[in-house]
Amino acid sequence: MRLFLLTTLVMIAFAANSVLNRMAVGVAGLDPALAGVVRLGAGAGVLIALTLARRGSTALRLPPRVALAGMATLFLYILGFTLANGRIDAGVGALILFGSVQITMFAAALIGGERVGRWRLIGAGVAFAGLAVLVAPAGGVTVDRLGAAFMAAGGLGWGLYSLNGRRARDPLGATAVNFSLALLPALAWLALRGAVPAPTWGIWPALVSGAVTSGLGYALWYAVVPHLAKSLAAVAQLSVPVLAALGGAILLAEVPGPRFWAAAVLVLGGIALSLRKG
C-alpha cells in the first residue's frame, strides 16, 4: 500500500509539472527563458542538496561525455517544453510530450539494432496515430502547430535524456549534475532575450515546479522505481497525461474536448500494447 501511494504521489508530481509551467508561462505570462532558468536553478539546488546528504560528493562525478550529453538533451527538453506551455493547454502538451518521448525511444531501439517485437511495432503505430489525431485540424478546432512542434522537440529531448541516463551509475546524482549544467545554456538563452524581462507572479509556480515537482519528484521516483517491476513502472506513467488534463481542467479551466480523449486512448493504449511481449 505504501509503495502504491508513493508511486501515485510521483505521478501527480510529474503531471503537476505540466500544469505549473502552463500556469507560469501561459497564464501568468512569465518569460519562457526566465521560467526555464528558475525551474532548472531550483531543481539543481534541491537535487544537489539531496545527493550530498544521501550519497556524498562522489555521486556528482560523471564522465564528461555523459555529462555533456545530459546537459544538451535536458536543455532541449526545457526549451521545447517551456515554449510550448505558452501556446497549448497543459493536458494536450503532456500527451504530446509523453507520446514523443515513447516514439523517440522506440526509434532509438530501431536505429540501435535492438530486436523489436510485433506488439511494440503495433503499439508504436497506434500511439503515433493518436498524436496525428490530436494535431490534425478537425471541425474548425486545431491545436497550435508551433506549440505542438515545440512540445514534440521537448519530448525528443527528454527521450534522448532518458537514453543517456542509462549510462549513469547513480540516477539521482546524474540528474543533479545535469540540472546544474543545463542551467548554463538556459542562462545564455535568457541573456539573448536582451533586457531581463520583469518577473510576473508566474515565477512562483515555476519555482515550485523546479524545487518540488521536479527536484523532490525525481528524487522520490528514483527511490521508488527499484521496487517496481519494469512493466509496472511503465504502466504507471500512462496516468501522467490524464492527470495533467484533469489538473488543467480544475486549476486552469482548460477542459479537454472529445478529440483529446480519443487521442489519449490511442496514445496510451498504443504504449500499453507495446509493453506486451512477443
Backbone torsions as a table, in degrees:
resi	resn	phi	psi	omega
1	MET	NA	-42.1	179.8
2	ARG	-62.5	-41.6	179.4
3	LEU	-63.6	-41.6	178.3
4	PHE	-61.3	-44.6	-178.6
5	LEU	-66.0	-40.0	179.2
6	LEU	-66.7	-40.4	178.1
7	THR	-63.6	-43.0	177.5
8	THR	-60.8	-41.2	179.4
9	LEU	-62.1	-40.7	179.2
10	VAL	-65.3	-42.8	-179.7
11	MET	-63.0	-38.5	176.9
12	ILE	-64.6	-39.9	178.6
13	ALA	-62.9	-43.9	180.0
14	PHE	-63.8	-41.4	177.8
15	ALA	-66.2	-36.0	-179.6
16	ALA	-64.0	-26.9	176.7
17	ASN	-57.6	-42.6	179.5
18	SER	-66.0	-43.5	-177.8
19	VAL	-67.7	-44.4	-177.8
20	LEU	-65.7	-42.2	-179.7
21	ASN	-71.8	-33.8	173.5
22	ARG	-63.9	-40.8	178.5
23	MET	-63.1	-41.7	-177.1
24	ALA	-68.9	-50.3	-172.8
25	VAL	-90.6	-47.4	-173.9
26	GLY	-78.7	-33.0	-177.2
27	VAL	-99.1	-51.1	-176.9
28	ALA	-82.6	-14.4	177.7
29	GLY	76.5	23.5	177.0
30	LEU	-66.4	137.4	179.1
31	ASP	-56.1	132.1	-177.3
32	PRO	-57.5	-41.2	-179.5
33	ALA	-64.4	-41.5	178.3
34	LEU	-65.8	-39.5	177.5
35	ALA	-61.1	-41.8	178.6
36	GLY	-64.2	-42.1	178.8
37	VAL	-63.7	-44.1	-179.6
38	VAL	-63.1	-45.9	-178.8
39	ARG	-63.5	-47.2	-179.5
40	LEU	-65.6	-42.4	-179.1
41	GLY	-64.0	-45.7	179.7
42	ALA	-66.2	-42.2	179.0
43	GLY	-63.9	-42.0	179.6
44	ALA	-62.0	-43.1	-179.6
45	GLY	-60.5	-46.4	-179.0
46	VAL	-67.2	-45.0	-176.5
47	LEU	-67.1	-39.4	177.9
48	ILE	-65.5	-43.1	179.0
49	ALA	-61.1	-44.1	179.8
50	LEU	-66.3	-40.3	-179.7
51	THR	-64.5	-45.9	179.8
52	LEU	-62.9	-38.1	-178.2
53	ALA	-71.4	-35.3	-173.0
54	ARG	-101.9	-30.6	-173.5
55	ARG	-118.6	-25.6	-175.0
56	GLY	90.8	171.4	-173.5
57	SER	-67.6	-22.1	-178.8
58	THR	-64.4	-25.6	179.8
59	ALA	-71.4	-13.3	-179.2
60	LEU	-92.7	8.3	179.6
61	ARG	-98.6	120.7	179.5
62	LEU	-124.5	148.2	170.8
63	PRO	-57.9	138.5	-176.6
64	PRO	-52.3	-40.7	-178.1
65	ARG	-64.6	-41.9	179.6
66	VAL	-66.5	-41.8	-179.1
67	ALA	-64.8	-43.6	-179.1
68	LEU	-67.7	-40.2	177.2
69	ALA	-64.5	-40.1	177.5
70	GLY	-63.3	-41.8	178.7
71	MET	-61.7	-47.4	-175.8
72	ALA	-66.4	-44.9	-176.2
73	THR	-73.3	-35.2	177.2
74	LEU	-66.9	-39.6	178.4
75	PHE	-65.5	-38.2	177.0
76	LEU	-60.4	-42.2	176.9
77	TYR	-60.8	-49.0	-178.5
78	ILE	-62.3	-42.5	-179.4
79	LEU	-60.4	-54.8	-177.8
80	GLY	-65.9	-44.4	-178.0
81	PHE	-61.2	-45.1	-176.0
82	THR	-71.2	-42.4	177.7
83	LEU	-63.5	-39.1	-179.0
84	ALA	-65.7	-35.3	-176.6
85	ASN	-68.0	-10.8	173.1
86	GLY	-85.4	-5.8	-171.6
87	ARG	-127.5	-24.6	-176.3
88	ILE	-130.2	156.3	-177.7
89	ASP	-64.3	157.1	-175.8
90	ALA	-60.6	-46.0	-177.9
91	GLY	-66.2	-43.6	177.9
92	VAL	-61.5	-44.9	179.8
93	GLY	-62.0	-43.5	-179.9
94	ALA	-62.9	-37.9	179.9
95	LEU	-67.9	-43.4	177.2
96	ILE	-63.8	-43.7	179.3
97	LEU	-59.1	-50.3	-176.0
98	PHE	-62.7	-45.8	179.1
99	GLY	-63.6	-39.9	-179.5
100	SER	-66.5	-37.5	177.2
101	VAL	-60.9	-48.4	-177.6
102	GLN	-65.2	-40.1	179.3
103	ILE	-66.7	-38.2	177.3
104	THR	-60.8	-45.5	-178.2
105	MET	-69.8	-32.9	175.9
106	PHE	-66.1	-45.4	179.1
107	ALA	-62.0	-39.5	179.2
108	ALA	-63.3	-36.8	178.2
109	ALA	-64.4	-42.3	178.5
110	LEU	-63.6	-46.9	-178.4
111	ILE	-63.6	-36.1	-178.8
112	GLY	-79.0	1.6	177.9
113	GLY	78.8	14.1	179.5
114	GLU	-70.6	142.0	178.6
115	ARG	-68.9	122.7	-178.3
116	VAL	-109.5	119.1	-177.1
117	GLY	-75.3	170.6	-177.3
118	ARG	-60.1	-45.4	-176.1
119	TRP	-69.1	-31.2	178.0
120	ARG	-68.5	-38.0	176.4
121	LEU	-64.2	-46.8	-180.0
122	ILE	-62.9	-45.1	-178.9
123	GLY	-61.1	-42.1	179.0
124	ALA	-63.7	-39.6	178.2
125	GLY	-64.2	-42.6	179.0
126	VAL	-65.3	-42.8	179.3
127	ALA	-62.6	-41.3	178.4
128	PHE	-64.3	-39.4	177.3
129	ALA	-61.6	-37.4	177.8
130	GLY	-62.5	-42.0	177.3
131	LEU	-65.1	-37.5	178.1
132	ALA	-63.8	-40.9	177.3
133	VAL	-61.6	-39.9	-176.5
134	LEU	-65.2	-42.1	-172.9
135	VAL	-95.7	-10.4	-179.1
136	ALA	-72.3	139.5	176.7
137	PRO	-66.7	134.6	179.9
138	ALA	-156.5	130.9	176.4
139	GLY	62.3	27.1	179.7
140	GLY	77.8	1.7	-179.6
141	VAL	-110.9	126.3	179.8
142	THR	-131.1	148.7	170.7
143	VAL	-82.8	137.9	178.7
144	ASP	-53.7	116.8	-174.1
145	ARG	-64.6	-42.2	-179.1
146	LEU	-66.5	-41.0	177.2
147	GLY	-61.2	-41.9	178.1
148	ALA	-63.9	-39.3	179.1
149	ALA	-65.6	-41.7	177.0
150	PHE	-59.8	-45.0	-177.9
151	MET	-68.1	-36.4	175.9
152	ALA	-63.3	-38.5	175.9
153	ALA	-63.8	-39.4	176.1
154	GLY	-62.4	-40.1	177.1
155	GLY	-64.6	-39.0	175.3
156	LEU	-59.5	-46.4	179.4
157	GLY	-60.5	-44.8	-177.5
158	TRP	-69.8	-36.3	176.8
159	GLY	-62.2	-46.2	178.5
160	LEU	-66.9	-36.0	177.4
161	TYR	-63.0	-41.1	179.4
162	SER	-65.4	-40.8	178.0
163	LEU	-64.7	-41.6	178.4
164	ASN	-64.3	-34.6	-178.1
165	GLY	-64.6	-18.4	177.9
166	ARG	-64.3	-20.1	-178.6
167	ARG	-87.7	-3.4	-178.5
168	ALA	-89.6	136.8	179.3
169	ARG	-77.7	-32.9	-179.5
170	ASP	-123.8	101.4	-175.4
171	PRO	-59.6	-38.6	-179.0
172	LEU	-64.7	-48.4	179.0
173	GLY	-63.8	-39.9	178.9
174	ALA	-63.3	-40.6	179.0
175	THR	-65.2	-38.8	177.4
176	ALA	-61.3	-44.6	179.3
177	VAL	-64.9	-44.4	-177.1
178	ASN	-65.9	-39.4	175.6
179	PHE	-61.6	-41.0	-179.5
180	SER	-65.9	-44.5	-178.7
181	LEU	-69.5	-38.9	-179.6
182	ALA	-65.6	-18.6	177.2
183	LEU	-64.4	-27.8	-178.6
184	LEU	-65.8	-54.9	176.1
185	PRO	-64.8	-28.2	177.4
186	ALA	-66.6	-39.6	176.6
187	LEU	-66.6	-37.0	176.7
188	ALA	-64.7	-40.7	176.2
189	TRP	-59.7	-43.8	179.1
190	LEU	-64.5	-40.6	-179.7
191	ALA	-64.8	-35.9	179.9
192	LEU	-68.9	-14.9	177.9
193	ARG	-73.6	-6.8	-178.5
194	GLY	90.4	-133.9	179.0
195	ALA	-61.0	137.8	-179.5
196	VAL	-61.8	120.4	-177.6
197	PRO	-65.6	146.2	179.6
198	ALA	-67.7	131.4	179.5
199	PRO	-70.0	148.9	174.6
200	THR	-108.3	-176.2	176.3
201	TRP	-64.2	-12.1	178.2
202	GLY	-64.6	-12.6	178.9
203	ILE	-64.5	-26.8	-177.9
204	TRP	-72.4	-48.9	175.2
205	PRO	-63.0	-32.4	176.6
206	ALA	-64.8	-39.1	179.0
207	LEU	-65.9	-43.9	178.2
208	VAL	-63.3	-40.3	178.3
209	SER	-60.0	-42.0	-179.2
210	GLY	-71.9	-50.7	-173.0
211	ALA	-78.0	-39.7	-171.4
212	VAL	-100.1	-65.5	-172.3
213	THR	-75.4	-20.6	173.0
214	SER	-95.2	-62.5	-176.1
215	GLY	-58.7	-62.1	179.7
216	LEU	-68.4	-34.9	179.5
217	GLY	-61.9	-47.0	179.0
218	TYR	-66.1	-40.0	179.5
219	ALA	-60.6	-43.0	179.1
220	LEU	-67.6	-38.3	179.3
221	TRP	-61.9	-43.3	-179.7
222	TYR	-69.0	-22.8	175.0
223	ALA	-79.2	-31.7	-175.5
224	VAL	-86.9	-41.1	-168.7
225	VAL	-60.1	-31.3	177.3
226	PRO	-62.8	-20.5	-178.3
227	HIS	-94.2	-0.3	-179.9
228	LEU	-107.1	143.1	170.1
229	ALA	-63.1	148.7	-177.5
230	LYS	-57.4	-42.1	-179.4
231	SER	-65.6	-37.7	179.7
232	LEU	-68.2	-38.8	178.0
233	ALA	-62.5	-40.7	179.5
234	ALA	-68.0	-43.4	-179.2
235	VAL	-64.4	-39.0	-179.3
236	ALA	-57.8	-36.5	-177.7
237	GLN	-71.7	-13.9	176.7
238	LEU	-63.8	-20.5	-178.5
239	SER	-77.2	-16.6	-171.4
240	VAL	-61.5	-50.9	179.4
241	PRO	-60.6	-36.8	179.7
242	VAL	-67.2	-43.7	178.1
243	LEU	-63.0	-38.9	178.3
244	ALA	-64.5	-40.3	178.2
245	ALA	-63.8	-42.7	178.8
246	LEU	-65.3	-40.9	177.7
247	GLY	-63.9	-40.7	177.3
248	GLY	-64.2	-36.5	179.2
249	ALA	-68.2	-41.7	-176.7
250	ILE	-74.7	-45.6	-172.0
251	LEU	-93.2	-27.9	-174.0
252	LEU	-119.2	1.6	-178.6
253	ALA	58.2	31.6	176.5
254	GLU	-100.0	85.4	-175.2
255	VAL	-83.4	119.2	-179.2
256	PRO	-66.2	142.6	177.6
257	GLY	-88.9	179.5	-179.0
258	PRO	-58.2	-34.6	-177.8
259	ARG	-65.6	-36.0	177.5
260	PHE	-60.1	-46.1	-176.6
261	TRP	-69.1	-34.6	175.7
262	ALA	-64.2	-44.0	178.4
263	ALA	-65.6	-39.1	180.0
264	ALA	-62.1	-40.7	178.1
265	VAL	-61.3	-42.6	-179.4
266	LEU	-68.7	-48.1	-177.4
267	VAL	-64.3	-52.8	-176.5
268	LEU	-71.1	-35.8	175.9
269	GLY	-64.9	-39.8	177.9
270	GLY	-63.3	-40.7	178.7
271	ILE	-66.8	-39.7	177.8
272	ALA	-62.3	-40.6	177.6
273	LEU	-61.6	-39.0	-177.0
274	SER	-66.3	-16.5	179.5
275	LEU	-81.4	-13.8	179.2
276	ARG	-70.5	148.7	179.1
277	LYS	-85.7	148.1	176.8
278	GLY	109.7	NA	NA
